[in-house]
Every structure is written in structure tokens, then in C-alpha cells.
Amino acid sequence: MKMLPETERIRNFIRDTCDAAGTRRIVIGLSGGIDSALAAALAAGAVGGENVLGLTLPSAVTPPGDIEDAAALCRLCGIPHRVIGIAPVIDAYRSTKGFEDTPYLVGNLMARTRMALLYYHANRIGGLVCGTSNRSEYLLGYCTKHGDDAADLQPILHLYKTDVSALSRAMGLPEAILEKEPSAGLWPGQRDEDELGMPYPEIDRALIALERKEWAASTAAEERVLALVKKGAHKRQPAPSLLTGTPAIP
């Protein structure tokens, strides 16, 4: 793996976060995609691959190639890898009264099931769950609330999706992962571009322009992206409550 100034900055952040929590153990979900691959490679560089547990949690619709790509990444980084299928868990939910089997509902259920398993194994080994969300997804709210957004640290949350791609390529991650079309993999044929309505390079250009202009849209693309940002605002905020201020803690 190539050493770059940004990779070292992120690795230092990971080490500092682990030290503050009193652990050097990390659990990360590996989908076979570029975001989790980059986060895992950085975590391995920070605390040692042997201290990172990579979990691939395939559903009934997960392509076998994604599992193979996750395994290859773990071999490259020296990360122990486990594959735990979640199809039996989802099928158990299907047997409950009132279950509605739609791609949207089941997709969110799969993301939250994976979150529960990641935290189970983090509790088991006394580690932290490493998130894999990027800045583009965060700003758009393109995640499952209390699902793939749940983590104890988010080492690539400051990077736009296009930054993730560039840094992953610069670090020398596997070509199969670099060239893979972005997808949450929650149902067959799902593509991020189809759901978001435009490719990430266009989204990121709009996000960068909007942030620079304090969220004043001036193009059609910026209007579309701003609408998504506003729609997903609740995912970036804590749950509403009547709590005011911060209670004094002795």
C-alpha cells in the first residue's frame, strides 16, 4: 500500500480514536465495494491488519463476486475475514405477522441487520465499529438510518465519493474494486446512479459548488442535489427531544 499524506492523516485519526476508547480492535463491514475497501485498508494501516475483523454479510441477492472481492481485499491487507449470511435472519422476519416484502422495506431491514451483527462482534472482541460512509452519501442522506450510518468512527466521512475513488486508486487497491459500479446491493440490479438520478462526479461538483455558495443553487443539477440534501436532513440530526443544554456531569 502506498503511503500518502492523506492516508497518514486518516490513520492517525483512527489510532487516536482507538486509543481514546482504550482498544486497538476494529470491526468493519466489507461489501466488496470501494468505500469499505478504503476504510478497511486505512484501518489495517493504523492498527495492524491482525487487529481488524472484516465481516462480509451477504443477503440472498448479494453477487458472489462481491464476496470474492472483499476476501481479496482482506488478503491484501492481512485482515481476518468472515462471511456470515443474513438471509436466514431476513427470512425469520418474513415469517412475522404484518411483514410487507418490498425492496425498500427489506433493503432497510438488511442494512439494520448488518449493523446489529457488526456491533455484536465488536462487543464480542472489545472493539469499535468502523464506518464506511463518505461525504457525498452523508450530505445526501443516502444511507439507512441506524443502519449503514451507525459506527463508532467514520474515517472517510470527510471525503467526497470522487475523493474516495482517487485515494483508493492512489493507494493501489484492487482494480476489480476500483472499477465496480457503485451500488448499495440491497436488491438485484440496484445502482446508486439510478436512485440518485445522476453520477457521482456530477453530484460532487454540485455539492462542492453548493457548499462554497452557502447552499444557494444556481444550476439545475445543483437544484436537484439541494433537494436531496434537504430531504435527508433528518439523517444528519439527532432525534428531536425536549432536552435543552447539556446536563452537568460530575
C-alpha positions in Angstrom: 0.0 0.0 0.0 1.3 3.4 -0.9 1.9 6.0 1.8 0.3 9.4 1.1 -0.2 12.5 3.3 -3.9 12.0 3.5 -3.7 8.3 4.3 -1.3 9.1 7.2 -3.7 11.8 8.5 -6.6 9.3 8.5 -4.5 6.5 10.0 -3.5 8.9 12.8 -7.2 9.7 13.4 -8.1 6.0 13.6 -5.3 5.3 16.1 -6.2 8.3 18.2 -9.8 7.3 18.3 -9.0 3.8 19.3 -6.6 4.9 21.9 -9.2 7.2 23.4 -11.6 4.2 23.6 -8.9 2.0 25.1 -8.8 -0.5 22.3 -6.9 -1.4 19.2 -9.5 -3.7 17.8 -11.8 -2.8 14.9 -14.7 -4.5 13.2 -15.7 -3.4 9.7 -18.4 -4.5 7.3 -16.9 -5.3 3.9 -19.4 -5.2 1.0 -16.8 -5.7 -1.8 -17.3 -2.0 -2.7 -14.8 0.8 -2.8 -15.8 2.7 0.4 -15.5 -0.2 2.7 -12.3 -1.3 1.0 -10.7 2.0 1.5 -11.8 2.3 5.1 -10.5 -1.3 5.8 -7.2 -0.6 4.2 -6.7 2.5 6.3 -7.8 0.8 9.5 -5.3 -2.0 8.8 -2.6 0.5 8.2 -3.5 2.2 11.5 -3.7 -0.7 14.0 -2.4 -3.6 12.0 -4.5 -5.9 9.8 -4.5 -8.6 12.5 -6.5 -6.3 14.8 -9.2 -5.6 12.2 -12.0 -8.1 11.7 -13.6 -7.9 8.3 -17.2 -9.1 8.1 -19.0 -9.7 4.8 -22.7 -10.1 5.5 -24.3 -11.2 2.2 -28.0 -11.5 1.6 -29.8 -13.7 -0.9 -29.2 -11.0 -3.6 -25.5 -10.4 -3.0 -23.5 -11.2 -6.1 -20.8 -13.9 -5.4 -18.2 -11.5 -7.0 -18.7 -9.0 -4.1 -17.8 -11.7 -1.6 -14.7 -12.6 -3.6 -13.6 -9.0 -3.9 -14.0 -8.5 -0.1 -11.9 -11.6 0.5 -9.2 -10.4 -1.9 -9.0 -7.1 -0.1 -8.6 -8.8 3.2 -5.8 -11.0 1.9 -4.1 -7.9 0.6 -4.3 -6.1 3.9 -3.8 -9.0 6.2 -7.3 -8.8 7.7 -9.1 -11.8 9.1 -12.3 -12.3 7.1 -15.6 -13.9 8.0 -18.6 -14.4 5.8 -22.0 -14.5 7.7 -25.1 -14.8 5.6 -28.1 -12.8 6.8 -30.7 -14.5 4.6 -31.9 -16.7 7.5 -32.4 -13.7 9.7 -34.4 -11.8 7.0 -36.5 -15.0 6.3 -37.3 -15.1 10.0 -38.6 -11.6 9.8 -40.6 -12.6 6.8 -42.5 -15.1 8.9 -43.7 -12.5 11.4 -47.2 -11.1 11.3 -47.7 -8.0 9.2 -44.4 -8.3 7.2 -44.5 -6.4 3.9 -42.0 -7.7 1.4 -41.0 -4.7 -0.7 -37.5 -3.9 -1.9 -37.4 -0.6 0.1 -38.5 -2.1 3.4 -36.4 -5.3 3.1 -33.4 -3.3 1.9 -33.5 -1.1 5.0 -34.1 -4.2 7.2 -31.0 -5.8 5.7 -28.9 -2.7 6.5 -30.0 -2.6 10.1 -29.5 -6.4 10.5 -25.9 -5.9 9.3 -25.5 -3.1 11.8 -26.6 -5.4 14.7 -24.2 -8.1 13.6 -21.3 -5.7 13.4 -22.0 -4.4 16.9 -22.4 -7.9 18.2 -18.9 -8.8 17.0 -17.4 -5.5 18.2 -18.8 -6.2 21.6 -17.5 -9.8 21.5 -13.9 -8.7 20.8 -14.0 -5.4 22.7 -13.6 -3.3 19.5 -15.0 -0.4 17.6 -17.2 -0.5 14.6 -15.6 1.4 11.7 -18.0 3.2 9.4 -17.6 3.3 5.7 -19.8 6.3 4.7 -18.4 9.1 2.5 -19.2 12.8 2.5 -21.4 12.6 -0.6 -23.6 10.0 1.0 -23.7 11.8 4.3 -24.8 15.1 2.7 -27.4 13.5 0.5 -28.7 11.3 3.3 -28.1 8.3 1.1 -28.0 5.7 3.8 -30.3 3.7 6.1 -30.9 5.5 9.3 -29.5 3.4 12.2 -28.2 1.0 9.6 -25.1 1.6 7.5 -24.7 5.1 9.0 -24.1 3.6 12.5 -20.5 3.4 13.6 -18.0 4.3 16.4 -15.7 6.2 14.0 -16.1 7.4 10.4 -12.6 7.7 8.9 -13.7 8.6 5.3 -16.7 10.8 6.1 -14.8 13.9 5.1 -14.1 12.5 1.6 -16.5 13.0 -1.4 -17.2 9.9 -3.4 -14.8 11.0 -6.1 -12.1 11.6 -3.5 -12.7 8.0 -2.2 -12.1 6.7 -5.7 -9.0 8.8 -6.3 -7.4 7.9 -2.9 -8.2 4.2 -3.4 -6.5 4.2 -6.8 -3.5 6.1 -5.4 -3.2 3.5 -2.6 -3.3 0.7 -5.1 -6.5 -1.1 -4.1 -7.6 -4.0 -6.4 -8.7 -3.0 -9.9 -11.9 -5.1 -9.6 -13.0 -2.9 -6.7 -11.9 0.4 -8.3 -13.9 -0.3 -11.5 -17.1 -1.6 -9.8 -20.2 0.4 -10.3 -21.4 1.9 -7.0 -24.4 0.0 -5.5 -25.8 -0.5 -2.0 -26.6 -4.0 -3.1 -30.0 -4.1 -1.4 -31.9 -5.6 -4.3 -31.0 -7.1 -7.7 -29.7 -4.6 -10.2 -29.6 -1.7 -7.8 -27.3 1.2 -8.8 -26.6 4.4 -6.9 -26.8 6.4 -10.1 -30.4 5.2 -10.7 -31.6 6.1 -7.3 -29.8 9.4 -7.1 -30.6 10.4 -10.6 -27.0 11.4 -11.7 -23.5 10.0 -11.4 -21.2 10.8 -8.5 -18.8 13.2 -10.4 -21.8 15.4 -11.3 -23.2 15.1 -7.7 -19.9 16.0 -6.2 -19.4 19.0 -8.4 -22.8 20.3 -7.4 -22.1 19.6 -3.7 -18.8 21.4 -3.8 -20.4 24.4 -5.5 -23.4 24.4 -3.1 -21.1 24.3 0.0 -19.0 27.1 -1.5 -22.1 29.3 -2.1 -23.6 28.5 1.3 -26.3 26.3 -0.3 -27.6 28.7 -2.9 -28.3 26.7 -6.1 -27.7 28.3 -9.5 -28.0 25.3 -11.9 -30.5 22.6 -12.5 -28.0 20.0 -11.2 -27.5 22.0 -8.0 -31.3 22.3 -7.5 -31.7 18.5 -7.8 -28.8 17.8 -5.4 -30.0 20.5 -2.9 -33.4 18.9 -2.9 -31.8 15.6 -1.9 -29.7 17.3 0.8 -32.8 18.9 2.3 -34.8 15.6 2.1 -32.1 13.8 4.0 -31.5 16.4 6.7 -33.2 14.3 9.4 -30.5 11.7 9.0 -27.8 14.2 9.9 -29.6 15.4 13.1 -30.2 13.8 16.5 -33.7 12.7 17.2 -35.9 15.6 18.3 -36.4 15.9 22.0 -37.3 18.3 24.8 -33.7 18.1 26.2 -32.1 21.5 26.3 -28.5 22.2 27.0 -26.0 19.7 28.3 -26.6 18.2 31.7 -23.8 18.8 34.1 -21.9 15.5 34.6 -19.6 15.2 37.7 
